[in-house]
């Protein structure tokens, strides 16, 4: 078999140092170039001990589904049939023929499973739930209430199911409820026509298209796959073929075929970086605080943030530990992180060329199984001076709020800050 054996997958599970540039990070770990297709790397840092006398009593969570197959056959088929047609005409190099063979393997594995959770995705949520239990055992004490909700998409429901099974295996005395209802979609998976398909997004179309043209590095790949330049110029949409192959390359790490093959070898480090730059800019325009979209996109998650605040206020009044677990999508996690301003991801600018230099890197926000955890602390049920810290992908995050105990913040300060921010947005 001509399949290229994958030897670097273990590297994909480790996130690099914050001091490195994105280009350096991607050179050391090609998987990072996958953006939202990055397989969940897990926490990278130890947690800061809680202030003396404080114990966790409540967790409010929103998590993306785990690793999945691609949601349609479009990218597979476009790349596969473009190469198959060229092969029938004798226009492929040996590498091109090998890539066609690999595409056939991944298409076969994915058939009938578009958008479904992979075995790796199920394992990710079990591991996240296990770590949540081990890190904050007081929240999951005997009799604690766990309310879990999912969007109505099957990969999210199965992610929820795997997490709950793990929690119950660790403590069968938990009181667990779960639901997946259209009635919750207004905050669990809000489709905001004003922001997603309304007047703000088209304003960014020209700057983004111009950015994509400047960072198109498809020519080198075409030269390696095809043996006839004239054929490529007249019969191949190089930009689209590169985009489709890069999408396939990005998603392989989420499948069982990751143990057998990779597509990253067909790209240079430079090409991987520029492909990522394009994806990163698209993420920023669609979900971040880009001035090209009037910095409004994060407010698409205003209903979810209000819900998180309201449920926290309610649960704080209870005298027993509890958890609110929500399972959804990366298109919710990213704008919510930007709305919260975690780790300076509320950056507002219009120059897409400066985005990477400013440290705005999408793979740090929404890999597969990305999650936010608000962990609440107090001395006892009578303590009204509640503290909270926020974990992004299980690592402590910095909030745009003053605190002399970072990463711990007073709940009343956090609550007041975000309610004021939400009030400034006009629906």
CORBEL-V627422 format. One record per backbone hydrogen bond with DSSP energy under -0.5 kcal/mol. NH is the residue of the N-H (numbers start at 1). CO is the residue of the C=O. E is the energy in kcal/mol with one decimal. If there is no record, write none. Layout:
# CORBEL-V627422
nh = [NH NH]
co = [CO CO]
e = [E E]
This chain:
# CORBEL-V627422
nh = [7 11 12 12 13 13 14 20 25 26 27 28 29 32 33 34 35 37 38 54 55 57 58 59 60 61 62 63 64 65 69 77 78 79 80 81 82 83 84 85 86 87 88 89 89 90 91 93 97 98 99 100 101 102 103 104 105 106 107 108 109 110 111 113 115 116 118 122 123 124 125 126 127 128 129 130 131 132 133 134 135 136 139 140 140 141 143 144 145 146 147 147 148 148 149 150 151 156 157 158 159 160 161 162 163 164 165 166 167 168 169 170 171 174 175 176 177 179 181 184 185 187 188 189 192 193 195 196 197 200 202 203 204 205 208 209 210 211 212 213 214 215 216 217 221 222 223 224 225 226 227 228 232 233 234 235 236 238 241 242 243 244 245 246 247 248 249 250 251 252 254 255 258 259 260 261 266 267 272 273 274 275 276 277 278 279 280 281 282 283 284 285 286 287 288 288 289 290 291 292 293 294 295 296 299 300 301 302 305 306 307 308 309 310 311 312 313 314 315 316 317 317 318 322 323 324 325 325 326 327 328 332 333 334 336 337 338 339 340 341 342 343 344 345 347 349 352 354 355 358 359 360 361 362 364 365 366 368 369 370 372 373 374 375 375 376 376 377 378 383 386 387 388 389 391 392 393 393 395 397 400 401 405 406 408 409 411 414 415 416 417 418 419 420 421 422 423 424 425 427]
co = [5 8 8 9 9 10 11 17 21 22 23 24 25 29 30 31 32 34 35 51 378 376 376 322 374 324 372 326 370 328 116 73 74 75 76 77 78 79 80 81 82 83 84 85 86 87 86 225 93 94 95 96 97 98 99 100 101 102 103 104 105 106 107 110 70 113 67 118 119 120 121 122 123 124 125 126 127 128 129 130 131 132 136 136 137 138 173 141 321 175 145 323 146 177 325 179 327 153 153 154 155 156 157 158 159 160 161 162 163 164 165 166 167 171 144 174 146 148 150 181 182 184 184 185 190 191 192 192 193 194 198 200 201 202 204 205 206 207 208 209 210 211 213 215 217 218 219 220 221 222 91 91 228 229 230 231 232 236 237 238 239 240 241 242 243 244 245 246 247 248 251 252 255 256 257 257 263 264 268 269 270 271 272 273 274 275 276 277 278 279 280 281 282 283 283 284 347 284 349 349 290 291 290 293 296 297 298 299 301 302 303 304 305 306 307 308 309 310 311 312 313 314 315 57 145 59 147 323 61 149 63 329 329 330 332 333 334 335 336 337 337 398 341 342 344 347 350 351 352 354 356 355 359 360 361 362 362 38 65 367 62 391 60 373 389 58 374 387 55 380 384 377 409 375 373 395 371 391 392 390 340 399 408 403 405 388 386 410 411 412 413 414 415 416 417 418 419 420 422 425]
e = [-0.5 -1.1 -0.8 -1.1 -0.5 -1.2 -1.8 -1.3 -2.6 -2.9 -1.8 -1.7 -1.9 -1.8 -1.6 -1.8 -1.6 -2.3 -1.6 -2.2 -2.4 -2.3 -1.0 -1.2 -2.4 -2.8 -1.9 -2.8 -4.0 -1.9 -2.4 -3.3 -2.5 -1.9 -2.9 -2.8 -1.8 -2.1 -2.6 -2.3 -1.7 -2.5 -2.0 -0.8 -0.6 -1.5 -2.9 -2.4 -2.3 -2.0 -2.6 -2.0 -1.8 -2.2 -2.5 -1.7 -1.5 -2.2 -2.4 -1.9 -2.0 -1.8 -1.5 -2.8 -1.7 -2.3 -2.6 -1.9 -2.0 -2.3 -1.4 -1.5 -2.4 -2.4 -2.2 -2.3 -2.4 -2.3 -2.3 -2.5 -2.7 -2.0 -1.3 -0.6 -0.9 -1.0 -1.6 -2.4 -1.4 -2.9 -0.5 -2.7 -0.7 -2.6 -2.7 -2.1 -2.0 -1.0 -2.1 -2.7 -1.4 -2.4 -2.4 -2.4 -2.0 -2.6 -2.4 -1.7 -2.1 -2.7 -1.9 -1.6 -2.0 -1.6 -3.1 -0.9 -2.4 -1.3 -0.6 -1.6 -1.5 -1.6 -2.5 -1.5 -0.8 -1.0 -0.6 -3.5 -0.9 -0.6 -0.7 -0.7 -2.3 -1.6 -2.3 -2.7 -2.7 -2.1 -2.6 -2.0 -1.9 -1.4 -0.9 -0.6 -0.6 -2.2 -2.0 -1.1 -1.7 -2.6 -2.4 -0.5 -1.8 -2.5 -1.8 -2.8 -1.5 -1.3 -2.8 -2.5 -2.1 -2.6 -2.6 -2.6 -2.0 -2.2 -2.9 -2.3 -1.8 -1.4 -2.2 -2.1 -1.4 -1.5 -2.1 -2.4 -1.7 -1.4 -2.2 -2.2 -2.2 -2.4 -2.2 -2.4 -1.6 -1.8 -3.3 -2.2 -2.0 -2.3 -2.2 -2.4 -2.4 -2.4 -0.7 -1.5 -0.6 -0.8 -2.3 -0.6 -1.3 -1.7 -2.8 -1.6 -1.9 -2.0 -1.9 -1.7 -2.3 -2.2 -2.1 -2.6 -2.3 -2.8 -2.8 -1.9 -2.5 -1.9 -2.7 -2.4 -0.8 -0.6 -1.0 -1.8 -2.2 -2.9 -2.7 -0.6 -0.7 -2.2 -3.4 -1.4 -1.9 -2.5 -1.8 -2.5 -2.2 -2.4 -2.4 -1.2 -1.7 -2.6 -1.2 -2.4 -0.9 -0.5 -1.0 -1.4 -0.9 -1.7 -1.8 -1.9 -1.1 -0.5 -1.8 -2.0 -2.0 -3.0 -2.5 -1.9 -2.7 -2.1 -3.3 -0.7 -2.9 -3.1 -0.6 -3.3 -1.8 -1.6 -1.7 -2.3 -2.8 -2.0 -2.8 -2.9 -3.3 -0.6 -1.5 -2.8 -0.6 -1.1 -0.5 -0.5 -2.5 -2.6 -2.9 -2.4 -3.5 -2.2 -2.2 -2.2 -2.3 -1.9 -1.8 -2.6 -2.0 -1.1 -1.2 -0.7]
